[in-house]
């Protein structure tokens, strides 16, 4: 009778420990899923930051265009020799395309 009671008590302890282990594993899987979600959100935020940076670069490049056109036009107006025309064209191309890269 005592042995049966002791075995029964140990079986109860093992059952409780098994339930506890199952609960811990379930919580660990929940935490793992949440960590994956947070990681994915961080990736989305990084991608959005990249898009914003690219848009800012495009806006800066577009903002440089009028200035480069004015530089080219004024240089062409002042140009009297073919050399100064080519220098003006080079300056125009340089100011126009360098901000884009």
N, C-alpha and C positions, 0 to 999 in steps of 0.2 A: 504493500500500500504506500509506504513512504517513497519507494523508488518511483512508483507511478506518479506520485504527486510531484517529486523533484523533476522528473522528465517533463511532466506537463508544464511546470513553472518555467523550465528552460525553453520549452517550445514556445511559450508565451513571450519570453524575452527575445528569442530569435525572430519571432513574428513581428514584434514591435521594431526591432532593429532593421528588419527587412523593409517594413513600411517606411521607416525613417530614411533608409538608403534610397528607396524609390522616390521619396519626396525630394531629397537632395539632388538626385539625378534629374528629376523633372525641372527643378528650379535652375539647375545648371544649363539645361537645354534652353530654357526661357531666356536666361542671361546671354547665352551664346547667340540666340536669334536677335535679341535687342542690340548686341554689339555689332552684328552684321548690318542691322538697319542703320545704326549710327554711322558705321563706316560708309555705307552707301550714301547717306545724306552728306557726309563730308566730301565724298567724291562729287556729288551734284553741286555743292557749294564751290568746290575748286573749279569745276567746269564753268559755272556761271561767272566766277571771277575771271577766268580766262577769256570768256566772251566779252565781258565788260572791258577788259584790257585791250582786246582786239578792236572793239568799237571805239575806244578812246584813241587808239593809234590811227584808225581810219579818219576820225574826226580831225585829229591833229594834222594828218596829211592833207585832208581837204581844206583845212584852214590855211595851209601853206600855199595853196594854189594861187589865190588872188595876188599874194605878195610876189610870187615868182613871175606871174604874168606881167605885173607892173614893172618888175626889174627888167624883164626881157623887152617890154615895150619901150621903156625909157632908154635902155641901152641901144636898142635898134634906132630910136629917134636920134640919139647922139652919134650913131655910127656913121663914119664917112669912108672908111676903108674896109675891104673884105676881111681883114684881120679882126677888126673890132666887131664885125658882124658875127664871125665865128666864135669870138670870145663871149659875146652876148648870148649866142645860142647855147654854148657850153654852160654858161652860168644859169640859163633858163632850165636846161635839162637837169643840171646838178641840183638846183633848188627844188625842182618839181619832184624828182624821183628819190632823192636821198632820204627825205623824211618817211617815205613809204616803207623802207627796209630797216 
